Amino acid sequence: MAQFRRAIERAPISATVWPGYVACTLGLLYAAVSAYWALGGDAGLATVGGAIEELARTRTPLALAVAWGAAFLKGVAALLALPLVRSWGRRLPRRLLLLAC
């Protein structure tokens, strides 16, 4: 564990930060796709398949609630990557970050 910590401390800042930004960006893109489906788009919906695809195509209030809920949760999860790589994230309780991950 100490050896791993020393390697991270010696690594250039960009080498230890970019994965957090990539995780945030990808998570926000996934959230955007869910929001697109919640707004009525159907491109790519066939890739989900099964009962979830059928539910999304019905456009019932339940389907909309599920789609918006998924978009919201994906967005929150994406934003949780930022405190792990930003200096202001050190002010957050470590247990909160670990629990969220």
Secondary structure as GFF3:
##gff-version 3
##sequence-region A 1 101
A	DSSP	alpha_helix	2	10	.	.	.	ID=ss1
A	DSSP	alpha_helix	13	38	.	.	.	ID=ss2
A	DSSP	three_ten_helix	45	47	.	.	.	ID=ss3
A	DSSP	alpha_helix	50	58	.	.	.	ID=ss4
A	DSSP	alpha_helix	61	79	.	.	.	ID=ss5
A	DSSP	three_ten_helix	82	84	.	.	.	ID=ss6
A	DSSP	three_ten_helix	87	91	.	.	.	ID=ss7
A	DSSP	alpha_helix	94	100	.	.	.	ID=ss8
###
